[in-house]
Amino acid sequence: MKSKITLNSLLLVFFLLFITPSLFAQNDIPWKSLFNGKNLNGWKMVGDKGDAFVEKDEIVIRRKVNTKEHTFVTTKKKYSDFILEVDFKMDAPGWSTGVLVRCVDAKADTSKVRLYGYQIKIDNTARNWTGGIFDDFGGTWKWMYDLSKNEPARQAFKTNGWNTFRIEAIGNNIKVWLNGVPSTNLINDKYSKGYIALKIHSLGGDVKDKDVLVHFKNIRIISKNAAKYAKSTDLKQITVN
């Protein structure tokens, strides 16, 4: 009986010393929710008349016919270094959208957008570069990090299902994971601080995509000592000037 009690005691000590601390460490990560699941408090609409509403703990966006410029659902607060996680899905293939980070107000002479920034693309097309980054700079936008040579990331996107972005913006390094698969490892100095935004693409007279919804939930951020919680990646780092 004594041997059995001693063995159980040792197992309990092992659990307390090695297992419990890791659980506490996970709980100590300073995540802060950016969306309360009830309304758009802390967010604002920028641009044209795209539609955004809250339903079932989700921010839901959709395009409107005859909108001449893009609409953004954007945070009221600006962020510089951070780790952002967001879950998203699109009801059906049809139009591209994305999550923009470090957004700045566009110049007055820009007719197509009200914000510039890094867009982490949701690319629900045959190309499937979801998780890549391009410079959303009005009429002169360009890809900075595409997925043409990253087949694992291209295959990670779940059509019609929930997906998760992890976006780390620390210094001039932007790293992205799609459902745990590394998709981007970019070095660029163009944007250093700005809003976080969800993009509603403009739509002309074609009504076929007007009822396609995009859903976002579980939007959370680490903005204090973000570098402490950053993850490493073996993905090739690309510098874009």
N, C-alpha and C positions, 0 to 999 in steps of 0.2 A: 504493500500500500504506500509506504514511504517513497519508494522509487517512482511510482506513478505520479504522486503529488509533486515530487521534485521535477520530473520531466514536464509536467503541465506548467509549473511555475517558470521554467526556463523558456518554454514556448511563449508564455505571456510576456516575459521580459523582452524577448526577441521582437515580438510584435510592437511593443511600446517604443522600443529604441529605434527600430528601422522602418516600420510601416507608418505609424502615427505621424511622425514628423513630415513625411512626404504629403500626407493629407492636409496638414496645417499649412504647408508651403503653398499648396494649390489655392487654399482659401485666402491666403495673404496677398495674392496677386491683385493689384488695385484697379480692377475693372470698374468702369463707370458707364451706366446705361445712357445712351444718347436719345432713346425713344422710350416713352413711358407706356406704350401699348394702348393708350386711350385717346390721345389727340396729338396735334402737331405743336405742342408747346416746345419752345426752343428751336423751332424751325420756321422758315419763311419761304414764300414762293417768289421766284425771280424769273422774268422773261415774259413769254406770251401766255396763252390761256390753256396750257395743258392741265390735266385733271389729276389731283391727288387727294386721297381720303384715307381714313383709318377704319379698318374692319378686321375683327378677329385677331387683335394684337399685331396687325400688320400695317405698314404703309403701302398702299396700293396706288400705282400710277397708270395712266393711260393717255394716249394721244387724242387730240381733237382735230377734226377736219378743218382745213383752211387756217392753220396756224403758220405764220411766216417765219417765226424764229423758235428756237428751242426754249423749253421751260425747265427750271431747276427747282427741286425741293432741297433747300440748303440750310445748314446750321446757322444760327445767328452768331455763334462764337467761332473764332479762328483758332487753328491749331498749327503747331510747327512740327515738333518731333512727337510721334505717337505710334501706337499699335492699334489698328482698327480691325474688328471682326464684324461681319454682317452676313446674314443668311438671305438668300434670294431665289426666286424662281419666276419663270415666265409660263403663262398658261398654254401658249402655243407658239410655234415659230412664226416670225413675221417682221419684227423690227429690232434694231439694235439700241442698246442703252448702256449705262455704265455708272460706276461710282467715281466721282471726281474728288480729288484731294488737293489740299493747298490751293484752293481756288482764289483768284483775285478778281476784282471788278474789271470788266473789259473797258477798253478805251471808248470814248464817245463816238469815234468814227466807225465802230464795228456794228454792222447791221444784222448779223446772224445770231450772235450770242451776247449774253450779258456777263458771262464769266469765262475766264481762262483758267486752265489748270491741267494737272495730270489726270487723264481718264483711264481707269481700270475697266477695260471693255467687257461687256456682256455681249458676246458675239454669237447669237443663236442662228448661225448659217452653216453651210457645208464646210466653210473654211475653219470655223470654230477656233477662233483665237481668244476665247474667253480667258481673262487673266493676264492678257497682254496690256501694254500701256501705250497710249499715244498722247501727244501734246494737243489738247483741245484748245486751239488758238484761232477760233473763227474760221475764216475762209482759207487759212494757211496751215491747217492742222496736218500733223504727220505722225507716223508710227515711230516710236522710240525703241520699243521692245516687242517684237511680234513672236508668234509661236510656230513659225514655219519650220524650225528645227527642234521643236519640243513636242514630240508625239505623245509622251505620257500626259502632259498637261492638256493637250487637245482632247484626249480620250477621257479626261477626268470630269468634264462637264456632263451634268445629268439633264437631258431634255425633259421638260415637263415635271421635273422633280426639284427638291430643295438642294441648293448648293451653298457653300460657305467660302467667302473670301477672308483671308488673313492678310492685311496690308500693313507693312512696317515701313514707316517714313522716318528715318533717323539720319540727320545730317543730309548729305546729298545722295544717300543710298535709299532707293525704293525697292522693297522686296515684296513679292506677292505669292501666296499659296492658294490654289483652288482645290477645295476638298482634301487638303493635306498634301497636295502635289505641288512642288515649286514650279511657278510659271514665269516669274520675272525677277531679275536681279540687275537693276539699273543704277548707274551713276549719272546724275545730272544736277546742275545748279540753277535751273531756271526759276523754279518756285520753291520758296523756303517756308512760307506760312500762309494759311488761308482757310477758307471754309471747306467743309465736307458736303458734297451735294449728290443728289440722285437726278439723273438726266431723263427728261421727257422729250423725245425727238419731235421736231416739227413734222407736220403732215399737210400735204396739199389736198386735192379733191378726191383722192383715192380712199374709199371708205373700208377697204377690205381688212385693214389692221386696227381700225379704231376701237374695237372691242377686245383686243388682246391686252390682257393685264399683266403687269409685272409687280411682284410682291417682295417686300423687304421686312425682315423682323430680326430680333435679337441683335440690335445694333449697339455695340459697346466699344469702349476705348480705354486705353492706358495712355495718359498724357503726362504723367509724372514719373521721371526716371525710366522712360521707356526703354532705353538701351539696356537696362538691367534685365529686361524680360525678352529681349530679342532672340530669335532663333538663328542658327547657322544654316547655310544651304550650300550644296555642291554645284548649284546651277551656275553656268558661266556668267560672269559679271561683264556687262557691256557699258562703256562710257560713251555718252552722247553729248557733244558740245553744242 
